[in-house]
Amino acid sequence: MVKINPEFARYAMKVYGVQAQLGTFVEECDEFSKEFMKYLFRPSKDVHWDNMEQEFADVLIMTEQLSVIFDMDRVDEVKRKKLRRLVKRLEKSGHEPPIPYIEE
């Protein structure tokens, strides 16, 4: 998976500003959501899937940019907690994960 250089992400944050990038993140999430809904209501792998991948890439780029302003240790702690909860729900429904749920 392609990763953004954190220094480049910091540079983009500095140039555009945190408020603007937060707004862009929300905008990209909204665009992805709209494409996703189009796919759900009229599935077309040729048209909608490509649009979803385009918007998903935008969301991932913005997520990586935002990772330089958040306390990622705290975010990782919350992420681990939520993943453990997901594992418990899977196990409770009789679907024990056959693989580790976290890559370190």
N, C-alpha and C positions, 0 to 999 in steps of 0.2 A: 504494500500500500504506500502511495506517495505521501510523504510527510513534509510539511512546510518547515523551513528553517526558522526556529524561534526568533532569531534576530531579525529576519525578514518580517515576521508577524509583528514584532515590536515596532519596526520601522513603519509599517502600514498603520498601526495604531497611532503612532506619533504624527504621521502626516494627516490622517483623516480625523483623528480624535476618537476617544472612547465612546462618547455619546452617539456620534455618527455611525460607528461600527456596530454598536448595540442595535441601532435602528436598522442597519443593513441586515444584521442577523435575523431580526424579526421579519423583515421583508422577504428574505430568502426562505425562511421557514414557511411563510405564508404561500409563496409561490410553489414550494414543494408540496405543501398540503393540497393546493388546488389541483396540481397535476395528479396527485395520488387519488383524489376524489374522482377526477375524470376517468382514471383507469378503473376504479371500483365500479362506476356506473356504466361504463362502456369499455370493457376490457379490449384493448388492441395492443398486443405486444409490439407491433411495428411502430405505432405512433406514440402512444402514451408512455410506454416503457422507456423509450429514448428520452422523452421529455422529463420523466421522473429521474432518470440517471443524471441528466444535465442539472436539474435543480438540487438533487442530492449532493452532487459535487460542490455546488455553491454553498450548501449548508455545512458540509464538512470543512470547506476552506474557512468559512466564518467561525466555525467551532474551534478550529485550530488557532485562529487569530485571537479569539476570546480566551483561550487557555493561557495566554501570557498575562492576563490581568486578574485571573482568579487564583485562589490558593489551591493549587492542584493536589497538594497533600490532603487537604480537607475534601476536595471533590472525589479523590480516590477512596477515601474512607467511606464516604456516602455511597459511592458506587459499589464497593465491596458489600456493604450492608444490604443494598438493594439486590445484588446478585445472590447473596445468601438467602434472601427472602424468596427469590425466584426458584432457587434450588429446592427449598422447602415446599413450595407450592407444587412443583413438578413431582417431588417424592410423594407428597400427600395424594396426588392423583394417580399414583402408581407408575410414574415415569422417572425412574432414577437415572440421572445423567451418566452415560457410560464413559465420559471424558471429564477432565478437570474443567471447572468453569472459569478459571482465571489463568491467563498466560503471564508469567512473570519474566 
